[in-house]
Amino acid sequence: MGASLLRGLRRQVLVGAWLLLATASAGADVGSVPASVASEKTVLTLDQAIDRVVAVHPDLAIFRYTETGLRAAADTAAQRPALTVGATLENAFGTGAASGVHGAEFTLTLASVLERGGKRAARQALATSRIDALALTREAKRLDLLAEVARRYLDVVAAQAQVAIGDADVAQRARTVTAAAQRLKAGASPESARLTAEALQARAELERDRARANVAAARRRLVLLWGEREDSLIDVTGDPRALPALPAFAAIATQLERTPELQRFADETRIREARLQLARSARTPDLEWQVGVRRLQDGADWGLVGSVSMPLGSARRAEPDIRAATAEREALALERESSELTLYATLAQAYGQFAASKAEVERSRDDLLPRLQRAEAAAERAYRAGALSYLEWAQVQSETTAARQQQLSAAIDAQRALIEIQRLTGEPLTADPDKEATP
């Protein structure tokens, strides 16, 4: 059941996969990996990263052994009570007529228990329910793991985009240094302007180098998921600002019913029903039987012996276990309701975060950044013409870089919210790109 619930999960992993696999060059002003860098490394797609993790990660591999253990437990539950062979020697090594073994009575017996009340069937039902629940548990764990792959992949993409912003900032500052040096040479600007420009360029280079270090760290965290200990020559592609449209919140909320976090309650219900049935079966007492043959003391004659016994008070002793199993079963409905409320609240928060961050990214792309870029170009022309001070031009450059970083931060927030939405629903959630999502 779990496998069919999450069919095609690798392809569906996250809408983040859809956007991260898109090329970064589609309409992005910064954030692309330089071709000279990408050409030196192997480009790793999100699908490839997922394949590597699914193949080797111990959190998934361990389920093979868990299933083996559960199936062994099911085989044990299916066994009938064992047969017991016994031997009894009486009236031997005593005194008088019972001295030695000449007058001893020797009995051979075969004994077992006759289970009543459907105990064996109840044990088998419980064991089978646990095996069935394992499939959905594994798929839920797999979904969580793939979400983590997407998050770490996104971290690498975000760090690379930050490097690109840093490269653009360094290029801006370099133009400022050149212009300040030219004006100083012409006697139209003080040396302090050139020194300040060089200091700001050095700061921009420092921030870019820090971003490059973050790329290496994010890449190491990613490759650790498939067991690599050293930073490998891999690169990733994608533009985190390429955000898809989502269906309306009400449509997404209906998919929570199919999420493994709620579907597991169906399997847990069957397990608790099986436990209750097993507890109820204990009310019917088992019969202990024994048959055998006995060599009689007076001569060499043999006779059959047999006995049947049954414990008393089985129903009374079984009642506490029945009450406990009943309470566990009844509590499950409340547990499910609580989980559903928590999931709904988490989904609502993630959806709201995505909508707000997506609006910020688009507003920055369509309005703020174009205005700042025009203002920067105008400021550069004015500075070179002597109509604007260096500090005013530098301030516009700083505002442009800050706006790009804020846009990237909002895009990452949107992507993380998107990852959480699909982790909760386990479904692809892209909508018609020509239609706006409505909260």
C-alpha positions as CSV (number, residue, x, y, z in Angstrom):
1,M,0.0,0.0,0.0
2,G,2.8,2.4,0.9
3,A,4.5,1.8,-2.4
4,S,1.4,2.7,-4.4
5,L,0.7,5.7,-2.2
6,L,4.1,7.3,-3.1
7,R,4.5,5.9,-6.6
8,G,6.9,7.9,-8.7
9,L,8.3,9.6,-5.6
10,R,11.8,10.1,-7.0
11,R,10.3,12.1,-9.9
12,Q,7.9,13.9,-7.6
13,V,10.4,14.5,-4.8
14,L,9.8,18.1,-4.7
15,V,8.8,21.0,-6.9
16,G,12.2,22.2,-5.8
17,A,13.6,19.4,-8.1
18,W,11.7,20.9,-11.0
19,L,13.2,24.3,-10.4
20,L,16.6,23.3,-9.4
21,L,17.0,21.2,-12.6
22,A,16.0,24.2,-14.7
23,T,19.0,26.0,-16.2
24,A,20.1,29.1,-14.3
25,S,20.4,31.1,-17.5
26,A,16.6,31.4,-18.0
27,G,16.1,35.2,-17.3
28,A,18.4,35.4,-14.3
29,D,20.5,38.5,-14.0
30,V,23.0,36.8,-11.6
31,G,23.3,33.4,-10.0
32,S,24.6,31.4,-12.9
33,V,27.8,29.4,-12.5
34,P,30.6,30.7,-14.8
35,A,31.1,28.5,-17.8
36,S,34.9,28.3,-17.1
37,V,34.2,26.9,-13.6
38,A,31.3,24.5,-14.6
39,S,33.4,23.1,-17.5
40,E,36.1,21.9,-15.0
41,K,33.6,19.9,-12.9
42,T,31.0,17.2,-13.3
43,V,27.5,18.7,-13.3
44,L,25.3,16.8,-10.9
45,T,21.5,17.0,-11.3
46,L,19.1,16.6,-8.4
47,D,17.9,13.3,-9.9
48,Q,21.4,11.9,-9.9
49,A,22.0,13.0,-6.4
50,I,18.8,11.3,-5.3
51,D,19.8,8.1,-7.1
52,R,23.1,8.0,-5.3
53,V,21.5,8.6,-1.9
54,V,18.7,6.0,-2.4
55,A,21.3,3.4,-3.4
56,V,23.6,3.6,-0.4
57,H,22.0,5.5,2.5
58,P,21.9,3.4,5.7
59,D,18.5,4.8,6.8
60,L,16.9,3.0,3.8
61,A,19.2,0.0,3.7
62,I,18.3,-0.9,7.3
63,F,14.7,-1.6,6.3
64,R,15.8,-4.8,4.5
65,Y,17.0,-6.2,7.8
66,T,14.0,-4.9,9.7
67,E,11.7,-6.7,7.2
68,T,13.8,-9.9,7.6
69,G,13.3,-9.7,11.4
70,L,9.5,-9.1,11.1
71,R,9.1,-12.0,8.7
72,A,11.0,-14.2,11.1
73,A,8.7,-13.1,13.9
74,A,5.7,-13.9,11.6
75,D,7.1,-17.4,11.1
76,T,7.4,-17.8,14.9
77,A,3.8,-16.6,15.4
78,A,2.6,-19.2,12.9
79,Q,4.1,-22.1,14.8
80,R,1.9,-24.4,16.8
81,P,2.7,-25.3,20.4
82,A,5.6,-27.6,20.7
83,L,5.2,-31.3,21.5
84,T,7.0,-32.4,24.7
85,V,8.4,-35.9,25.3
86,G,8.8,-37.0,28.8
87,A,10.0,-40.0,30.8
88,T,9.1,-40.8,34.5
89,L,10.7,-43.4,36.7
90,E,8.8,-44.3,39.9
91,N,9.3,-46.7,42.9
92,A,13.0,-47.1,42.2
93,F,16.1,-47.1,44.4
94,G,14.0,-47.2,47.6
95,T,13.8,-49.8,50.4
96,G,12.3,-53.1,50.6
97,A,10.2,-54.0,47.6
98,A,11.1,-50.7,46.0
99,S,14.9,-51.3,46.2
100,G,16.8,-51.3,43.0
101,V,14.8,-51.0,39.7
102,H,13.2,-54.5,39.6
103,G,9.8,-53.1,40.8
104,A,10.1,-49.7,39.2
105,E,7.3,-48.2,37.1
106,F,8.5,-46.4,34.0
107,T,6.3,-44.1,32.0
108,L,6.8,-42.5,28.6
109,T,4.6,-39.4,27.8
110,L,3.9,-37.1,24.9
111,A,2.4,-33.7,25.9
112,S,1.4,-30.4,24.3
113,V,-1.1,-27.5,24.5
114,L,-4.3,-27.2,22.5
115,E,-4.7,-23.5,21.8
116,R,-8.3,-22.3,21.8
117,G,-9.9,-18.9,21.1
118,G,-8.0,-18.2,17.9
119,K,-4.7,-17.4,19.6
120,R,-2.5,-18.6,16.7
121,A,-4.6,-16.7,14.1
122,A,-4.4,-13.5,16.3
123,R,-0.6,-13.8,16.5
124,Q,-0.4,-14.2,12.8
125,A,-2.6,-11.2,12.1
126,L,-0.5,-9.0,14.4
127,A,2.7,-10.1,12.7
128,T,1.3,-9.6,9.2
129,S,0.0,-6.1,10.2
130,R,3.5,-5.1,11.3
131,I,5.0,-6.3,8.0
132,D,2.4,-4.3,6.1
133,A,3.1,-1.2,8.1
134,L,6.8,-1.4,7.4
135,A,6.3,-0.6,3.7
136,L,4.7,2.7,4.4
137,T,7.2,3.5,7.2
138,R,10.0,3.0,4.7
139,E,8.4,5.2,2.1
140,A,7.8,7.9,4.7
141,K,11.5,7.7,5.7
142,R,12.4,7.8,2.0
143,L,10.4,10.9,1.5
144,D,12.1,12.6,4.5
145,L,15.5,11.6,3.1
146,L,14.8,12.8,-0.4
147,A,13.6,16.1,1.1
148,E,16.9,16.4,2.9
149,V,18.7,15.7,-0.4
150,A,16.8,18.6,-2.0
151,R,17.6,20.9,0.9
152,R,21.3,20.3,0.7
153,Y,21.2,20.5,-3.1
154,L,19.4,23.8,-2.7
155,D,22.2,25.0,-0.2
156,V,24.8,24.4,-2.9
157,V,22.7,26.3,-5.5
158,A,22.1,29.2,-3.1
159,A,25.8,29.4,-2.2
160,Q,26.7,29.4,-5.9
161,A,24.2,32.2,-6.5
162,Q,25.8,34.1,-3.6
163,V,29.2,33.8,-5.3
164,A,27.7,35.2,-8.5
165,I,26.3,38.2,-6.6
166,G,29.7,38.6,-5.1
167,D,31.4,38.5,-8.5
168,A,29.0,41.2,-9.8
169,D,29.7,43.3,-6.7
170,V,33.4,43.0,-7.2
171,A,33.1,44.0,-10.8
172,Q,31.0,47.1,-9.7
173,R,33.6,48.1,-7.2
174,A,36.4,47.6,-9.7
175,R,34.8,50.1,-12.1
176,T,34.5,52.5,-9.2
177,V,38.2,52.2,-8.4
178,T,39.1,52.8,-12.1
179,A,36.8,55.8,-12.3
180,A,38.1,57.2,-9.0
181,A,41.7,56.8,-10.1
182,Q,41.0,58.6,-13.4
183,R,39.4,61.5,-11.6
184,L,42.3,61.6,-9.1
185,K,44.7,61.8,-12.0
186,A,42.7,64.6,-13.5
187,G,42.7,66.4,-10.2
188,A,38.9,66.3,-10.0
189,S,38.7,64.0,-7.0
190,P,40.7,63.6,-3.7
191,E,42.9,60.6,-3.0
192,S,40.5,59.5,-0.2
193,A,37.9,58.7,-2.8
194,R,40.2,56.2,-4.5
195,L,41.4,54.7,-1.2
196,T,37.8,54.3,-0.1
197,A,36.9,52.7,-3.4
198,E,39.8,50.2,-3.1
199,A,38.7,49.4,0.5
200,L,35.1,48.7,-0.6
201,Q,36.5,46.5,-3.4
202,A,38.6,44.6,-0.9
203,R,35.5,44.1,1.3
204,A,33.5,42.9,-1.7
205,E,36.3,40.4,-2.6
206,L,36.2,39.2,1.1
207,E,32.5,38.6,0.9
208,R,32.9,36.7,-2.4
209,D,35.6,34.5,-1.0
210,R,33.5,33.8,2.0
211,A,30.7,32.7,-0.4
212,R,33.1,30.5,-2.2
213,A,34.0,28.8,1.1
214,N,30.3,28.3,1.7
215,V,29.9,26.6,-1.7
216,A,32.6,24.1,-0.7
217,A,31.0,23.5,2.7
218,A,27.6,23.0,1.2
219,R,29.0,20.6,-1.4
220,R,30.6,18.5,1.3
221,R,27.3,18.3,3.2
222,L,25.6,17.1,0.0
223,V,28.1,14.4,-0.9
224,L,28.1,13.1,2.7
225,L,24.6,11.8,2.0
226,W,26.0,9.1,-0.3
227,G,29.1,8.4,1.8
228,E,31.8,10.6,0.3
229,R,34.2,12.1,2.8
230,E,36.1,14.5,0.6
231,D,34.9,17.4,-1.5
232,S,34.4,16.0,-5.0
233,L,34.6,17.9,-8.3
234,I,30.9,18.3,-8.8
235,D,28.8,21.2,-9.6
236,V,25.0,21.8,-9.6
237,T,22.8,23.8,-11.8
238,G,19.7,25.8,-11.1
239,D,18.2,29.2,-10.4
240,P,16.5,29.3,-7.0
241,R,14.6,32.4,-8.1
242,A,12.6,30.4,-10.7
243,L,9.5,29.8,-8.6
244,P,6.5,27.9,-10.0
245,A,2.9,28.7,-9.4
246,L,1.0,26.5,-6.9
247,P,-2.6,25.4,-6.7
248,A,-4.9,27.0,-4.3
249,F,-4.3,26.2,-0.6
250,A,-7.6,24.3,-0.3
251,A,-6.6,22.0,-3.1
252,I,-3.3,21.3,-1.5
253,A,-4.8,20.7,1.9
254,T,-7.0,17.9,0.6
255,Q,-3.9,16.0,-0.3
256,L,-2.9,15.7,3.3
257,E,-5.2,12.7,3.6
258,R,-2.8,10.8,1.3
259,T,0.4,11.8,3.1
260,P,2.2,8.9,4.7
261,E,2.2,10.7,8.1
262,L,-1.6,10.2,8.2
263,Q,-1.8,7.0,6.1
264,R,0.4,5.2,8.7
265,F,-2.6,5.5,11.1
266,A,-4.5,3.0,9.0
267,D,-1.7,0.5,9.4
268,E,-1.4,1.3,13.1
269,T,-5.2,0.8,13.5
270,R,-4.8,-2.8,12.1
271,I,-1.9,-3.4,14.4
272,R,-3.9,-2.3,17.5
273,E,-6.9,-4.3,16.4
274,A,-4.7,-7.3,16.1
275,R,-3.4,-6.7,19.6
276,L,-6.9,-6.4,20.9
277,Q,-7.9,-9.6,19.3
278,L,-4.9,-11.3,20.7
279,A,-5.8,-10.0,24.2
280,R,-9.3,-11.2,23.8
281,S,-8.2,-14.7,22.7
282,A,-6.5,-15.1,26.1
283,R,-10.0,-15.3,27.7
284,T,-10.5,-18.7,26.3
285,P,-8.2,-21.1,28.3
286,D,-5.9,-23.5,26.6
287,L,-6.1,-27.3,27.2
288,E,-2.9,-29.0,28.3
289,W,-3.0,-32.7,27.3
290,Q,-0.7,-35.6,27.9
291,V,-0.7,-39.3,26.8
292,G,1.7,-42.1,27.3
293,V,2.4,-45.7,28.3
294,R,3.4,-47.0,31.7
295,R,5.2,-50.3,32.6
296,L,3.3,-51.6,35.6
297,Q,5.2,-52.6,38.8
298,D,3.7,-56.1,39.1
299,G,5.1,-57.8,36.1
300,A,5.9,-56.8,32.6
301,D,2.5,-55.4,31.6
302,W,2.1,-52.0,30.0
303,G,-0.8,-49.6,30.2
304,L,-1.9,-46.3,28.6
305,V,-2.0,-43.1,30.7
306,G,-3.5,-39.7,29.8
307,S,-4.5,-36.4,31.3
308,V,-6.1,-33.2,30.4
309,S,-5.9,-29.9,32.4
310,M,-7.3,-26.4,32.0
311,P,-6.3,-23.3,34.0
312,L,-9.1,-21.5,35.8
313,G,-9.8,-17.8,35.8
314,S,-8.5,-17.1,32.3
315,A,-11.2,-14.6,31.5
316,R,-10.5,-12.6,34.7
317,R,-6.7,-12.6,34.1
318,A,-7.2,-11.5,30.5
319,E,-9.4,-8.4,31.3
320,P,-6.5,-6.0,32.1
321,D,-4.8,-6.7,28.8
322,I,-8.1,-6.3,27.0
323,R,-8.8,-2.9,28.6
324,A,-5.2,-1.7,27.8
325,A,-5.5,-2.8,24.2
326,T,-8.9,-1.2,23.9
327,A,-7.7,2.1,25.3
328,E,-4.7,2.1,22.9
329,R,-7.1,1.5,20.0
330,E,-9.5,4.2,21.0
331,A,-6.6,6.7,21.7
332,L,-5.4,6.2,18.1
333,A,-8.3,8.3,16.7
334,L,-7.2,11.2,18.9
335,E,-3.6,10.8,17.9
336,R,-4.6,11.0,14.3
337,E,-6.7,14.1,14.8
338,S,-3.8,15.8,16.6
339,S,-1.4,14.9,13.8
340,E,-3.8,16.1,11.2
341,L,-4.1,19.5,13.0
342,T,-0.4,19.8,13.3
343,L,0.2,18.9,9.6
344,Y,-2.5,21.4,8.5
345,A,-0.9,24.2,10.6
346,T,2.5,23.3,9.2
347,L,1.2,23.3,5.6
348,A,-0.6,26.6,6.1
349,Q,2.6,28.2,7.4
350,A,4.7,26.8,4.6
351,Y,2.2,27.9,2.0
352,G,2.0,31.4,3.4
353,Q,5.8,31.6,3.5
354,F,6.0,30.5,-0.1
355,A,3.4,33.0,-1.3
356,A,5.0,35.9,0.6
357,S,8.5,35.1,-0.5
358,K,7.5,34.4,-4.1
359,A,5.8,37.8,-4.2
360,E,8.9,39.5,-2.8
361,V,11.1,37.7,-5.4
362,E,8.9,38.8,-8.3
363,R,8.5,42.4,-7.1
364,S,12.3,42.6,-6.8
365,R,12.8,41.2,-10.2
366,D,10.2,43.3,-12.0
367,D,10.4,46.6,-10.1
368,L,13.2,47.1,-7.6
369,L,16.2,45.7,-9.3
370,P,15.5,47.3,-12.7
371,R,15.2,50.7,-11.0
372,L,18.4,50.2,-9.1
373,Q,20.3,49.1,-12.1
374,R,19.1,52.1,-14.0
375,A,20.0,54.3,-11.1
376,E,23.4,52.7,-10.9
377,A,24.1,53.3,-14.5
378,A,23.0,57.0,-14.2
379,A,25.1,57.4,-11.1
380,E,28.2,56.2,-12.9
381,R,27.6,58.5,-15.8
382,A,27.1,61.4,-13.4
383,Y,30.2,60.6,-11.4
384,R,32.4,60.4,-14.4
385,A,30.9,63.8,-15.5
386,G,31.7,65.3,-12.2
387,A,28.0,65.8,-11.3
388,L,27.9,63.3,-8.4
389,S,30.1,62.5,-5.5
390,Y,31.8,59.1,-5.1
391,L,29.9,58.3,-1.9
392,E,26.5,58.7,-3.7
393,W,27.6,56.3,-6.5
394,A,29.0,53.8,-3.9
395,Q,25.7,54.0,-2.0
396,V,23.7,53.1,-5.1
397,Q,26.0,50.2,-5.8
398,S,25.6,49.0,-2.2
399,E,21.8,49.2,-2.5
400,T,21.9,47.1,-5.7
401,T,24.0,44.4,-4.1
402,A,21.8,44.4,-1.0
403,A,18.6,44.1,-3.1
404,R,20.1,41.1,-5.0
405,Q,21.0,39.4,-1.7
406,Q,17.6,40.1,-0.3
407,Q,16.0,38.7,-3.4
408,L,18.1,35.6,-3.2
409,S,17.3,35.2,0.5
410,A,13.5,35.4,-0.2
411,A,13.9,32.9,-3.0
412,I,15.7,30.4,-0.7
413,D,12.9,30.9,1.9
414,A,10.3,30.1,-0.8
415,Q,12.2,27.1,-1.9
416,R,12.5,25.7,1.6
417,A,8.7,26.3,2.1
418,L,8.1,24.5,-1.2
419,I,10.2,21.5,0.0
420,E,8.2,21.3,3.2
421,I,4.9,21.5,1.3
422,Q,5.9,18.5,-0.9
423,R,7.3,16.6,2.0
424,L,3.9,16.9,3.7
425,T,1.8,16.0,0.7
426,G,4.2,13.6,-1.2
427,E,2.7,15.0,-4.5
428,P,3.9,17.2,-7.3
429,L,2.2,20.6,-6.9
430,T,2.9,22.6,-10.0
431,A,0.0,24.5,-11.4
432,D,-0.7,26.2,-14.7
433,P,2.1,28.8,-15.0
434,D,-0.2,31.2,-16.6
435,K,-2.5,31.2,-13.6
436,E,-1.8,32.7,-10.2
437,A,-2.2,30.7,-7.1
438,T,-4.8,31.9,-4.7
439,P,-4.3,31.6,-1.0
